[in-house]
Every structure is written in structure tokens, then in C-alpha cells.
Amino acid sequence: MQNSALPNLWQQGAVIPLTITDLSDNGDGVGRFEGRVVFVPDTVPGDELEVRLVRVKPGYAHAQLLLIMTPSPHRVRPSCMVADKCGGCQWQPVSYDYQLQAKQNQVVQALERIGGFDLSSAELSGCLSPILAAPEPLRYRNKVTYPLDERHGKVRAGYYRKGTHRLVNLNHCPVQDLRLDPLLAQVKQDIQQRGWTIYNEKTHRGLVRHLSLRVGRRTGEMLLTLVVRNWDLEGLEDQAHLWLRRYPGLVGVTLNRNPERTNAIFGSETRTIAGRDYLEESFADLRFQIRPDTFFQVYTEQAEALMRVIQDHLKLEGNETLVDAYCGIGTMTLPLARQVRQAIGIEVQPEAVAQAQTNAKLNNITNVSFQTGTVESLLPQLGFVPDVVLIDPPRKGCDASVLAQLRLSPAKHLVYVSCNPATLARDLQQLCRTDEELNGGHYKLRKVQPADFFPQTAHVESVAFLERAV
């Protein structure tokens, strides 16, 4: 019989002891209290803590860290002095070796629990490879985009505090390329001295919304972009030329207009103020032009490593046909095109297709073409059966119509690149199902290779290799 004199500790504001035993997919530490799950940010498996419950549900709660009574052996000193406040990284206090273990486990859990794959079975034993560790877990990001605000008359740039829209001001960031730090610190002062008003998302007033910086890891070329509510920045051209003179690696200053009340960063219009609207980068021994709003993996070296895994697994002989769905600017299409007879890229965004075509010409690759449209509409219109289909969908994974077309396609090899283990496992389950009610054939999972593209965060990239079942 429960003693009514005992306090109810499962309520908001209660202070409880907690041992962290796991990490969630969004990066929080996970512990259990009286059989119920408690999520605590900035904690590490092995930590023995005192926490305060801040959001309580019947079966789980979120808590605030009050005291580390015994630190975990996997806990390290964060490389960032505002790591406990900034929402940019979740795993600064976690040793890098343990980050890799946690990400490998994310993929295992997704494949087994969501995908229904028995990785210990004879058929799948050994199909999951050890995660590709990052050569450098800091100073790797080739692109950063900072929201701006103004406080006590000073312009600030940084990331939002965890779970809020309150800005943490930064003058440098340990995960961005070192060459971007001087721009971050100085450009804020320049904006302030120019008197340009800062956008307020509550009132929808003010002009400058975001500062975006991009660098070619191999070339050192940089782009600076201001995202604004409208074009009226007095003295911008003079300031842009001043920036070009001050920073030798800076090749262009652009202005992007986003007039909407939205959380989306970039709008649809970009103007070049000084220099050019792209930087050049070397990737997989090719030259690429990358614009301010171009999608390009933020960890160049790791993207190249994953490309080598794809090439090594496919063992292309030069007579194959390849289709790269969600091809973007041709980042994967063009390196693979050099190893096949014919390559076709499919991309829904016309601007990305135009950039892909430019990059093909830049590298004199003539056996590739790019088509604008959706995968589900263009794949059945190709007029031939590709030997290899490569897909790299957004984080939400593939739409059901895309999966249906892939099942109908008799391509021998399917390569699925994903930034979300959960949606990857869900889609693989559909592609590998043998149910008679599903149209088309099915695939067999042969290999999954995780890769750490985002050190200090809970995100993990993977590539899965499938073969058409005979």
C-alpha cells in the first residue's frame, strides 16, 4: 500500500536523483526514474545527477540539470565556452569515441526496431559496417548561417539557446572552418556602424535577418551573404567592396531577400553586390561552383569519403547506366559519371539543375544529362532500365509514390544515401518487403555504411546498398 505521506516526485518542479544510461536521437541524455523515462540535455551516459523535472507527462518527463554528482567517464570539457547555452551542438560534453558509439547504435536501433531487420541473421550478419569517423571532429563546417538580433544597441549573431528563440552571441565557433571566424566577429560591427536595422521576428520590422558564410575547404574561397527583408541597405555596395579588400579569400558578397514571416532562412531572390555569386571548390577531383543557397554537404572531406565507399562497393566497369535521383548540383552524379557509360540526374529545383549543368561543363563531362522534375514522374519516362539508381532524399525520406516507382524499376543496384536513420529504416523496410499486395519486385539489403558528417551533434549520415531480388 502506497504511503500517502511520501511526496509525489513525479510532478513539475520535483528534484530527483538520476543516472543517465543512454542518448536520445535528438542528443539528450536518457535516464529512468520509477520506471519512467527522463530526458536531460547536456548529459552523458554514466553521469549521476540531480535534476529538476520541468515538463512532466504520464510516462516520461524532460528535466533540467542541476548538479553532476559523479561525472561519466565519457564526459569531456566542451570545446565551446557557451556549449551549455548554445543550441548549435548537442554533444560537446560527450567524448568523440562515445559519440561514434552512440551514432552507430542509432543506426542499429533504427534498422532493427523500425525497419524490422535482424542484423544477427545469417543473411544480414556483417552488413552493417563500423561508422566512418571524422578526421577532425572540430573546425569542419564549410557553411554557417547565423540569425541576427540587437541588444542594448549592439548587433549580435549566433545560434538560439536550446528550445528558445533567444540568441547566444558568438564571435567564433569551434565547429566552423577557422577561416570564417574573423568575418563573424567583424561583420557584426560593420552592420552596426552602418546603422542597418536588425529584423525582429515578432514585429516583422527591421532589415537584416541572417548572416551566411561559406568557404571552399580546398580552395579557401569564401562567400558572404546577408539575408534581408528588403533590398534597401544604404551604403551596401561600398561596404561590400570594403569586405572584399579586407578579406583576401572573399570572392563575393551577395544579398538574399526574404520578405516573408517564416522560419525559412533564404528567400527566392539573390543579388550579387560585389565580386561573384559563387565560390569554386574541389570535390572528388572535380571543380564545383557553389552558390550561397546551394545544398552542399557541410563536411567536405567526409562527403568525399562516403563517395569512395559508394565507388568501391559498386565496382563500376564503365558500361553501366546510372540515375541519380535528388541530384542537386551534381555532387554525386558527376564523380560517378566518369565511371559509367551514361548518367542522368533528376532534381525538382530548376536552379540546382542549372548549377549541375554548369558543373558538368566546367569539368568537360559530356555523358551526363540533368532533368527537372519529380523522381516519381521522371523515373518511369527514362525509356531504359538503369543499372544503378542512387537516391539522396531530404530528411523526411522518400514519399510513398517514389518508393512505389523504385519497386517497379528493375534496376539491379539501388544506393540510398540518408541523413536520418529512422526514415532510412522505414523506407528500406518498404523496399525490401516481399508482400504480394505490393506492386513490382523487391530489393535485398546488402550493406549499410554510417558516416559522421556532423561531429558534436546527434545527426548521422548513412548509405545503404540494395540489390534487386531475383
Kinemage of the C-alpha trace (Angstrom):
@kinemage 1
@onewidth
@group {chain A} dominant
@subgroup {mainchain}
@vectorlist {calphas} color= white
{ca met a 1} P 0.000 0.000 0.000
{ca gln a 2} L 1.365 3.409 -1.031
{ca asn a 3} L 2.338 5.697 1.831
{ca ser a 4} L 0.363 8.933 1.315
{ca ala a 5} L 2.891 10.810 3.451
{ca leu a 6} L 5.594 10.329 0.826
{ca pro a 7} L 5.963 13.278 -1.564
{ca asn a 8} L 4.916 12.814 -5.186
{ca leu a 9} L 8.183 13.222 -7.074
{ca trp a 10} L 6.610 12.716 -10.499
{ca gln a 11} L 5.463 16.295 -10.938
{ca gln a 12} L 6.770 19.529 -12.369
{ca gly a 13} L 9.407 21.155 -10.203
{ca ala a 14} L 10.353 17.988 -8.336
{ca val a 15} L 14.084 17.454 -7.760
{ca ile a 16} L 15.195 13.853 -8.239
{ca pro a 17} L 18.423 11.818 -8.496
{ca leu a 18} L 19.053 10.320 -11.938
{ca thr a 19} L 21.662 8.190 -13.664
{ca ile a 20} L 21.999 8.694 -17.414
{ca thr a 21} L 22.117 5.405 -19.315
{ca asp a 22} L 21.636 6.352 -22.971
{ca leu a 23} L 21.442 9.174 -25.526
{ca ser a 24} L 18.299 10.014 -27.481
{ca asp a 25} L 18.242 10.618 -31.230
{ca asn a 26} L 17.989 14.381 -30.632
{ca gly a 27} L 21.049 14.352 -28.356
{ca asp a 28} L 19.526 14.463 -24.860
{ca gly a 29} L 20.734 12.130 -22.129
{ca val a 30} L 18.215 9.467 -21.103
{ca gly a 31} L 17.653 8.053 -17.619
{ca arg a 32} L 14.862 6.269 -15.749
{ca phe a 33} L 13.099 7.239 -12.548
{ca glu a 34} L 10.476 4.940 -11.027
{ca gly a 35} L 10.300 3.082 -14.339
{ca arg a 36} L 9.646 6.211 -16.417
{ca val a 37} L 11.949 7.884 -18.945
{ca val a 38} L 13.560 11.247 -18.212
{ca phe a 39} L 15.337 13.310 -20.896
{ca val a 40} L 18.082 15.720 -19.787
{ca pro a 41} L 20.087 17.965 -22.158
{ca asp a 42} L 23.874 18.341 -21.778
{ca thr a 43} L 24.321 14.998 -20.069
{ca val a 44} L 26.369 11.906 -20.839
{ca pro a 45} L 25.718 8.195 -20.236
{ca gly a 46} L 27.298 7.343 -16.890
{ca asp a 47} L 26.541 10.737 -15.301
{ca glu a 48} L 24.994 10.559 -11.826
{ca leu a 49} L 22.905 13.711 -11.455
{ca glu a 50} L 20.466 15.791 -9.555
{ca val a 51} L 17.804 17.172 -11.914
{ca arg a 52} L 14.582 19.172 -11.777
{ca leu a 53} L 11.562 17.941 -13.746
{ca val a 54} L 10.337 20.757 -15.990
{ca arg a 55} L 7.815 19.066 -18.329
{ca val a 56} L 6.040 16.011 -16.965
{ca lys a 57} L 3.860 13.532 -18.847
{ca pro a 58} L 2.397 10.262 -17.531
{ca gly a 59} L 5.160 8.096 -18.986
{ca tyr a 60} L 8.097 10.464 -19.447
{ca ala a 61} L 9.487 13.846 -18.494
{ca his a 62} L 12.034 16.451 -19.536
{ca ala a 63} L 14.376 17.718 -16.867
{ca gln a 64} L 16.926 20.436 -16.175
{ca leu a 65} L 20.404 19.540 -14.980
{ca leu a 66} L 21.102 20.945 -11.502
{ca leu a 67} L 24.189 19.093 -10.282
{ca ile a 68} L 26.618 16.487 -11.602
{ca met a 69} L 27.281 14.358 -8.533
{ca thr a 70} L 29.531 11.857 -10.356
{ca pro a 71} L 30.638 12.641 -13.910
{ca ser a 72} L 30.624 9.959 -16.577
{ca pro a 73} L 33.983 8.595 -17.809
{ca his a 74} L 32.735 9.641 -21.276
{ca arg a 75} L 32.291 13.280 -20.223
{ca val a 76} L 34.827 15.804 -21.581
{ca arg a 77} L 35.338 19.547 -21.281
{ca pro a 78} L 33.399 21.213 -24.135
{ca ser a 79} L 35.464 22.980 -26.795
{ca cys a 80} L 32.962 25.842 -26.778
{ca met a 81} L 32.614 28.212 -23.828
{ca val a 82} L 28.846 28.582 -24.403
{ca ala a 83} L 28.149 24.905 -25.109
{ca asp a 84} L 25.710 24.713 -22.173
{ca lys a 85} L 23.608 27.502 -23.692
{ca cys a 86} L 24.008 27.331 -27.478
{ca gly a 87} L 21.645 25.111 -29.447
{ca gly a 88} L 24.083 24.565 -32.314
{ca cys a 89} L 25.695 21.417 -30.861
{ca gln a 90} L 24.157 18.808 -28.566
{ca trp a 91} L 27.193 16.643 -27.784
{ca gln a 92} L 30.047 18.967 -26.869
{ca pro a 93} L 30.346 17.307 -23.400
{ca val a 94} L 30.480 13.789 -24.945
{ca ser a 95} L 33.847 12.253 -25.828
{ca tyr a 96} L 34.235 11.745 -29.557
{ca asp a 97} L 34.721 7.981 -29.233
{ca tyr a 98} L 31.413 7.727 -27.393
{ca gln a 99} L 29.691 9.958 -29.957
{ca leu a 100} L 30.667 7.413 -32.600
{ca gln a 101} L 29.332 4.536 -30.498
{ca ala a 102} L 26.044 6.368 -29.976
{ca lys a 103} L 25.626 7.098 -33.680
{ca gln a 104} L 26.397 3.507 -34.622
{ca asn a 105} L 23.765 2.432 -32.115
{ca gln a 106} L 21.237 4.869 -33.608
{ca val a 107} L 21.568 3.106 -36.942
{ca val a 108} L 21.358 -0.354 -35.355
{ca gln a 109} L 18.228 0.553 -33.390
{ca ala a 110} L 16.541 2.127 -36.416
{ca leu a 111} L 17.235 -0.831 -38.690
{ca glu a 112} L 16.045 -3.367 -36.123
{ca arg a 113} L 13.117 -1.557 -34.486
{ca ile a 114} L 11.760 0.494 -37.389
{ca gly a 115} L 12.992 -1.493 -40.372
{ca gly a 116} L 12.441 -4.912 -38.829
{ca phe a 117} L 15.850 -6.171 -39.990
{ca asp a 118} L 17.507 -8.912 -37.946
{ca leu a 119} L 21.141 -7.863 -38.144
{ca ser a 120} L 22.225 -11.052 -36.370
{ca ser a 121} L 20.685 -13.320 -39.003
{ca ala a 122} L 22.852 -15.293 -41.392
{ca glu a 123} L 21.649 -13.192 -44.320
{ca leu a 124} L 22.424 -9.809 -42.714
{ca ser a 125} L 25.337 -10.684 -40.462
{ca gly a 126} L 28.142 -8.237 -41.169
{ca cys a 127} L 26.045 -5.979 -43.416
{ca leu a 128} L 26.418 -3.012 -41.039
{ca ser a 129} L 29.910 -1.544 -41.260
{ca pro a 130} L 31.600 0.449 -38.473
{ca ile a 131} L 30.907 4.166 -38.709
{ca leu a 132} L 33.344 6.321 -40.672
{ca ala a 133} L 34.919 8.571 -38.052
{ca ala a 134} L 35.587 12.206 -38.921
{ca pro a 135} L 39.278 13.012 -39.426
{ca glu a 136} L 38.701 16.210 -37.431
{ca pro a 137} L 35.672 16.492 -35.104
{ca leu a 138} L 36.114 20.293 -34.855
{ca arg a 139} L 36.614 23.093 -37.407
{ca tyr a 140} L 34.888 21.101 -40.157
{ca arg a 141} L 31.816 23.113 -41.231
{ca asn a 142} L 32.181 24.790 -44.616
{ca lys a 143} L 28.952 26.771 -44.205
{ca val a 144} L 27.324 28.614 -41.302
{ca thr a 145} L 24.199 30.761 -41.195
{ca tyr a 146} L 23.588 32.920 -38.140
{ca pro a 147} L 20.393 34.721 -37.150
{ca leu a 148} L 20.963 38.298 -36.004
{ca asp a 149} L 19.450 40.381 -33.253
{ca glu a 150} L 20.162 43.639 -31.434
{ca arg a 151} L 20.570 44.050 -27.690
{ca his a 152} L 21.485 47.216 -25.801
{ca gly a 153} L 22.334 48.854 -29.121
{ca lys a 154} L 24.762 46.115 -30.219
{ca val a 155} L 24.321 43.773 -33.174
{ca arg a 156} L 24.698 40.126 -32.230
{ca ala a 157} L 24.997 36.923 -34.264
{ca gly a 158} L 24.939 33.346 -33.091
{ca tyr a 159} L 22.669 30.380 -32.513
{ca tyr a 160} L 19.492 30.176 -30.489
{ca arg a 161} L 19.514 28.885 -26.936
{ca lys a 162} L 18.260 25.337 -26.725
{ca gly a 163} L 14.493 25.224 -27.099
{ca thr a 164} L 14.115 29.007 -27.472
{ca his a 165} L 14.484 31.894 -29.907
{ca arg a 166} L 16.835 33.754 -27.583
{ca leu a 167} L 20.184 34.310 -29.245
{ca val a 168} L 23.551 33.219 -27.873
{ca asn a 169} L 26.069 35.739 -29.202
{ca leu a 170} L 29.205 34.269 -30.806
{ca asn a 171} L 32.468 35.764 -32.047
{ca his a 172} L 33.881 32.409 -33.063
{ca cys a 173} L 32.617 28.844 -33.277
{ca pro a 174} L 34.752 25.730 -32.750
{ca val a 175} L 32.916 23.643 -35.357
{ca gln a 176} L 33.106 26.117 -38.248
{ca asp a 177} L 36.113 26.427 -40.531
{ca leu a 178} L 38.731 28.561 -38.790
{ca arg a 179} L 38.903 30.957 -41.755
{ca leu a 180} L 35.337 32.117 -41.075
{ca asp a 181} L 35.947 33.332 -37.525
{ca pro a 182} L 37.366 36.777 -38.433
{ca leu a 183} L 34.324 37.515 -40.589
{ca leu a 184} L 31.851 36.579 -37.873
{ca ala a 185} L 33.401 38.913 -35.308
{ca gln a 186} L 33.941 41.920 -37.582
{ca val a 187} L 30.890 41.878 -39.849
{ca lys a 188} L 28.574 42.375 -36.871
{ca gln a 189} L 30.434 45.591 -36.034
{ca asp a 190} L 30.236 46.763 -39.648
{ca ile a 191} L 26.472 46.201 -39.724
{ca gln a 192} L 26.140 48.164 -36.504
{ca gln a 193} L 28.293 51.043 -37.735
{ca arg a 194} L 26.281 51.257 -40.961
{ca gly a 195} L 23.120 51.658 -38.916
{ca trp a 196} L 21.299 48.873 -40.732
{ca thr a 197} L 18.284 47.824 -38.711
{ca ile a 198} L 18.025 44.243 -37.484
{ca tyr a 199} L 14.950 42.173 -38.246
{ca asn a 200} L 12.544 41.495 -35.397
{ca glu a 201} L 10.534 38.321 -35.984
{ca lys a 202} L 7.787 39.413 -33.564
{ca thr a 203} L 7.103 42.801 -35.156
{ca his a 204} L 8.227 41.861 -38.697
{ca arg a 205} L 10.253 45.062 -38.834
{ca gly a 206} L 13.907 45.744 -39.457
{ca leu a 207} L 16.006 44.749 -42.442
{ca val a 208} L 18.877 42.318 -41.811
{ca arg a 209} L 17.783 38.804 -40.813
{ca his a 210} L 20.769 36.445 -41.178
{ca leu a 211} L 24.479 36.379 -41.889
{ca ser a 212} L 25.608 33.433 -44.005
{ca leu a 213} L 29.264 32.487 -44.567
{ca arg a 214} L 30.626 29.803 -46.848
{ca val a 215} L 34.175 28.582 -47.577
{ca gly a 216} L 35.756 26.177 -50.037
{ca arg a 217} L 37.734 23.803 -47.852
{ca arg a 218} L 40.227 23.104 -50.639
{ca thr a 219} L 40.304 26.457 -52.427
{ca gly a 220} L 39.868 28.841 -49.484
{ca glu a 221} L 37.384 30.916 -51.488
{ca met a 222} L 34.646 32.482 -49.361
{ca leu a 223} L 31.178 33.961 -49.854
{ca leu a 224} L 29.393 36.413 -47.559
{ca thr a 225} L 25.614 36.718 -47.803
{ca leu a 226} L 23.195 38.928 -45.907
{ca val a 227} L 19.571 37.781 -45.803
{ca val a 228} L 17.295 40.817 -45.675
{ca arg a 229} L 13.597 41.681 -45.585
{ca asn a 230} L 14.002 44.111 -48.489
{ca trp a 231} L 16.802 45.471 -50.637
{ca asp a 232} L 17.170 48.919 -49.012
{ca leu a 233} L 20.572 48.797 -47.313
{ca glu a 234} L 22.172 52.199 -47.697
{ca gly a 235} L 25.895 52.057 -48.466
{ca leu a 236} L 25.882 48.281 -49.064
{ca glu a 237} L 27.949 48.410 -52.256
{ca asp a 238} L 30.707 50.446 -50.574
{ca gln a 239} L 30.699 48.064 -47.611
{ca ala a 240} L 30.790 45.008 -49.881
{ca his a 241} L 33.901 46.283 -51.692
{ca leu a 242} L 35.464 47.056 -48.311
{ca trp a 243} L 34.864 43.447 -47.243
{ca leu a 244} L 36.463 42.164 -50.452
{ca arg a 245} L 39.565 44.252 -49.798
{ca arg a 246} L 39.759 43.290 -46.142
{ca tyr a 247} L 39.442 39.515 -46.592
{ca pro a 248} L 41.692 38.131 -49.371
{ca gly a 249} L 39.778 34.837 -49.614
{ca leu a 250} L 36.410 36.545 -50.029
{ca val a 251} L 35.315 36.290 -53.676
{ca gly a 252} L 31.744 37.546 -53.463
{ca val a 253} L 29.178 39.448 -51.418
{ca thr a 254} L 25.535 38.707 -52.128
{ca leu a 255} L 22.165 39.826 -50.810
{ca asn a 256} L 19.228 37.443 -50.444
{ca arg a 257} L 15.724 38.812 -49.999
{ca asn a 258} L 13.251 37.019 -47.753
{ca pro a 259} L 10.218 39.254 -47.094
{ca glu a 260} L 8.027 36.543 -45.550
{ca arg a 261} L 7.042 35.790 -41.967
{ca thr a 262} L 8.711 32.393 -41.950
{ca asn a 263} L 11.347 30.267 -40.277
{ca ala a 264} L 12.891 29.553 -43.691
{ca ile a 265} L 16.247 31.317 -43.944
{ca phe a 266} L 16.647 32.051 -47.642
{ca gly a 267} L 14.155 33.670 -49.967
{ca ser a 268} L 13.917 33.039 -53.704
{ca glu a 269} L 15.887 36.105 -54.903
{ca thr a 270} L 19.636 36.658 -54.581
{ca arg a 271} L 21.600 39.618 -55.960
{ca thr a 272} L 25.350 39.932 -56.354
{ca ile a 273} L 26.615 43.132 -54.711
{ca ala a 274} L 30.364 42.733 -55.340
{ca gly a 275} L 32.575 40.029 -56.804
{ca arg a 276} L 30.775 36.869 -57.914
{ca asp a 277} L 27.800 34.866 -56.711
{ca tyr a 278} L 29.650 31.573 -56.316
{ca leu a 279} L 32.816 30.097 -54.893
{ca glu a 280} L 34.791 27.312 -56.504
{ca glu a 281} L 35.528 24.130 -54.604
{ca ser a 282} L 37.440 20.958 -55.383
{ca phe a 283} L 35.469 17.796 -54.631
{ca ala a 284} L 36.347 14.234 -55.680
{ca asp a 285} L 38.978 15.646 -58.055
{ca leu a 286} L 36.375 17.816 -59.793
{ca arg a 287} L 35.642 21.544 -59.755
{ca phe a 288} L 32.283 22.752 -58.481
{ca gln a 289} L 30.667 26.156 -58.429
{ca ile a 290} L 28.688 26.629 -55.202
{ca arg a 291} L 26.281 29.494 -54.654
{ca pro a 292} L 25.092 30.938 -51.315
{ca asp a 293} L 21.882 28.881 -51.229
{ca thr a 294} L 23.270 25.722 -52.854
{ca phe a 295} L 22.891 22.475 -50.939
{ca phe a 296} L 26.366 21.049 -50.414
{ca gln a 297} L 27.405 18.755 -47.560
{ca val a 298} L 28.879 20.806 -44.712
{ca tyr a 299} L 31.757 18.334 -44.165
{ca thr a 300} L 33.590 18.173 -47.483
{ca glu a 301} L 36.141 15.522 -46.520
{ca gln a 302} L 33.545 13.137 -45.102
{ca ala a 303} L 31.339 13.511 -48.168
{ca glu a 304} L 34.334 12.500 -50.266
{ca ala a 305} L 34.980 9.505 -48.017
{ca leu a 306} L 31.385 8.351 -48.474
{ca met a 307} L 31.712 8.813 -52.219
{ca arg a 308} L 34.717 6.480 -52.181
{ca val a 309} L 32.655 3.883 -50.274
{ca ile a 310} L 29.972 4.067 -52.981
{ca gln a 311} L 32.532 3.710 -55.773
{ca asp a 312} L 34.306 0.817 -54.051
{ca his a 313} L 31.059 -1.074 -53.454
{ca leu a 314} L 29.611 -0.624 -56.956
{ca lys a 315} L 32.860 -1.536 -58.765
{ca leu a 316} L 31.657 0.200 -61.918
{ca glu a 317} L 33.198 -1.072 -65.149
{ca gly a 318} L 32.304 1.780 -67.499
{ca asn a 319} L 29.399 0.251 -69.419
{ca glu a 320} L 26.654 0.969 -66.867
{ca thr a 321} L 23.803 3.467 -66.900
{ca leu a 322} L 23.177 5.393 -63.694
{ca val a 323} L 20.319 7.563 -62.462
{ca asp a 324} L 20.941 9.954 -59.580
{ca ala a 325} L 17.621 11.000 -58.082
{ca tyr a 326} L 17.575 14.133 -55.898
{ca cys a 327} L 20.852 15.003 -57.641
{ca gly a 328} L 21.140 18.640 -56.527
{ca ile a 329} L 24.085 20.342 -58.239
{ca gly a 330} L 25.581 17.019 -59.345
{ca thr a 331} L 27.812 16.460 -56.318
{ca met a 332} L 27.475 12.678 -56.604
{ca thr a 333} L 26.330 12.455 -60.211
{ca leu a 334} L 29.474 13.903 -61.759
{ca pro a 335} L 32.124 11.800 -59.937
{ca leu a 336} L 30.123 8.649 -60.768
{ca ala a 337} L 29.502 9.781 -64.370
{ca arg a 338} L 33.225 9.430 -65.047
{ca gln a 339} L 32.928 5.696 -64.294
{ca val a 340} L 29.798 4.805 -66.285
{ca arg a 341} L 28.587 4.938 -69.884
{ca gln a 342} L 25.663 7.270 -69.208
{ca ala a 343} L 24.400 9.202 -66.167
{ca ile a 344} L 21.152 11.087 -65.653
{ca gly a 345} L 20.405 13.402 -62.739
{ca ile a 346} L 16.853 14.136 -61.579
{ca glu a 347} L 16.144 17.212 -59.463
{ca val a 348} L 12.946 19.112 -58.705
{ca gln a 349} L 14.640 22.526 -58.289
{ca pro a 350} L 15.433 24.230 -61.636
{ca glu a 351} L 18.166 26.388 -60.065
{ca ala a 352} L 20.034 23.298 -58.880
{ca val a 353} L 19.696 21.686 -62.312
{ca ala a 354} L 21.210 24.788 -63.919
{ca gln a 355} L 24.140 24.621 -61.499
{ca ala a 356} L 24.598 20.897 -62.178
{ca gln a 357} L 24.757 21.592 -65.909
{ca thr a 358} L 27.314 24.336 -65.303
{ca asn a 359} L 29.431 21.989 -63.187
{ca ala a 360} L 29.309 19.302 -65.880
{ca lys a 361} L 30.611 21.797 -68.451
{ca leu a 362} L 33.230 23.057 -66.022
{ca asn a 363} L 34.659 19.513 -65.840
{ca asn a 364} L 34.117 18.562 -69.513
{ca ile a 365} L 31.827 15.677 -68.561
{ca thr a 366} L 29.645 15.017 -71.589
{ca asn a 367} L 27.983 11.668 -70.800
{ca val a 368} L 25.598 13.188 -68.260
{ca ser a 369} L 22.277 14.994 -68.537
{ca phe a 370} L 20.050 16.605 -65.921
{ca gln a 371} L 16.256 16.703 -65.903
{ca thr a 372} L 13.941 18.932 -63.867
{ca gly a 373} L 11.028 17.201 -62.196
{ca thr a 374} L 10.000 14.742 -59.511
{ca val a 375} L 11.514 11.298 -59.192
{ca glu a 376} L 8.147 9.540 -59.354
{ca ser a 377} L 7.218 11.288 -62.607
{ca leu a 378} L 10.562 11.141 -64.444
{ca leu a 379} L 11.851 7.689 -63.439
{ca pro a 380} L 9.239 5.763 -65.482
{ca gln a 381} L 9.811 8.050 -68.504
{ca leu a 382} L 13.505 7.307 -68.960
{ca gly a 383} L 12.943 4.813 -71.772
{ca phe a 384} L 15.573 2.399 -70.441
{ca val a 385} L 16.330 0.339 -67.349
{ca pro a 386} L 19.232 1.846 -65.380
{ca asp a 387} L 21.832 -0.448 -63.875
{ca val a 388} L 22.172 1.775 -60.809
{ca val a 389} L 19.715 4.132 -59.134
{ca leu a 390} L 21.131 6.430 -56.454
{ca ile a 391} L 18.753 8.335 -54.189
{ca asp a 392} L 19.597 11.021 -51.641
{ca pro a 393} L 16.226 12.332 -50.415
{ca pro a 394} L 15.655 15.053 -47.792
{ca arg a 395} L 15.498 14.234 -44.085
{ca lys a 396} L 11.843 13.173 -44.295
{ca gly a 397} L 12.819 10.324 -46.622
{ca cys a 398} L 11.033 9.197 -49.780
{ca asp a 399} L 7.364 9.770 -50.499
{ca ala a 400} L 5.282 6.618 -50.931
{ca ser a 401} L 4.967 7.315 -54.657
{ca val a 402} L 8.760 7.330 -55.026
{ca leu a 403} L 9.092 4.022 -53.182
{ca ala a 404} L 6.409 2.529 -55.427
{ca gln a 405} L 8.325 3.583 -58.554
{ca leu a 406} L 11.566 2.192 -57.176
{ca arg a 407} L 9.897 -1.167 -56.596
{ca leu a 408} L 8.642 -1.100 -60.182
{ca ser a 409} L 12.091 -0.241 -61.512
{ca pro a 410} L 14.114 -3.394 -62.297
{ca ala a 411} L 17.431 -1.618 -61.677
{ca lys a 412} L 19.957 -4.120 -60.346
{ca his a 413} L 21.558 -1.789 -57.792
{ca leu a 414} L 19.889 0.774 -55.523
{ca val a 415} L 22.034 3.108 -53.408
{ca tyr a 416} L 20.197 5.063 -50.696
{ca val a 417} L 22.023 7.967 -49.014
{ca ser a 418} L 20.289 9.278 -45.892
{ca cys a 419} L 20.769 11.816 -43.098
{ca asn a 420} L 18.053 10.248 -40.926
{ca pro a 421} L 18.363 6.624 -39.726
{ca ala a 422} L 14.647 6.475 -38.836
{ca thr a 423} L 13.321 7.395 -42.283
{ca leu a 424} L 16.059 5.323 -43.934
{ca ala a 425} L 14.960 2.227 -41.993
{ca arg a 426} L 11.293 2.916 -42.734
{ca asp a 427} L 11.951 3.205 -46.480
{ca leu a 428} L 14.269 0.181 -46.584
{ca gln a 429} L 11.526 -1.860 -44.940
{ca gln a 430} L 9.160 -0.899 -47.766
{ca leu a 431} L 11.720 -1.563 -50.494
{ca cys a 432} L 12.612 -4.993 -49.100
{ca arg a 433} L 9.066 -6.199 -48.348
{ca thr a 434} L 8.008 -9.357 -50.168
{ca asp a 435} L 4.257 -8.847 -49.692
{ca glu a 436} L 2.257 -9.952 -52.713
{ca glu a 437} L -0.112 -6.972 -52.426
{ca leu a 438} L 2.719 -4.575 -53.264
{ca asn a 439} L 3.304 -3.958 -56.958
{ca gly a 440} L 6.681 -4.630 -58.509
{ca gly a 441} L 9.627 -6.556 -57.179
{ca his a 442} L 11.654 -6.056 -54.050
{ca tyr a 443} L 15.252 -5.500 -53.024
{ca lys a 444} L 17.628 -7.185 -50.622
{ca leu a 445} L 19.733 -5.190 -48.205
{ca arg a 446} L 23.437 -5.895 -48.692
{ca lys a 447} L 25.357 -3.237 -46.773
{ca val a 448} L 24.869 -0.138 -44.622
{ca gln a 449} L 27.729 2.292 -44.033
{ca pro a 450} L 27.197 5.006 -41.403
{ca ala a 451} L 29.393 8.118 -41.561
{ca asp a 452} L 29.866 11.000 -39.153
{ca phe a 453} L 29.155 14.155 -41.157
{ca phe a 454} L 28.140 16.202 -38.102
{ca pro a 455} L 30.538 15.787 -35.138
{ca gln a 456} L 29.353 17.304 -31.831
{ca thr a 457} L 25.722 16.727 -32.850
{ca ala a 458} L 23.371 13.734 -32.762
{ca his a 459} L 22.989 13.627 -36.555
{ca val a 460} L 24.401 10.731 -38.556
{ca glu a 461} L 24.649 10.062 -42.302
{ca ser a 462} L 24.371 6.584 -43.825
{ca val a 463} L 24.449 4.907 -47.205
{ca ala a 464} L 22.582 1.636 -47.816
{ca phe a 465} L 23.284 -0.692 -50.726
{ca leu a 466} L 20.479 -2.868 -52.087
{ca glu a 467} L 20.291 -5.403 -54.887
{ca arg a 468} L 17.252 -6.419 -56.871
{ca ala a 469} L 15.937 -9.790 -55.699
{ca val a 470} L 15.964 -12.399 -58.484
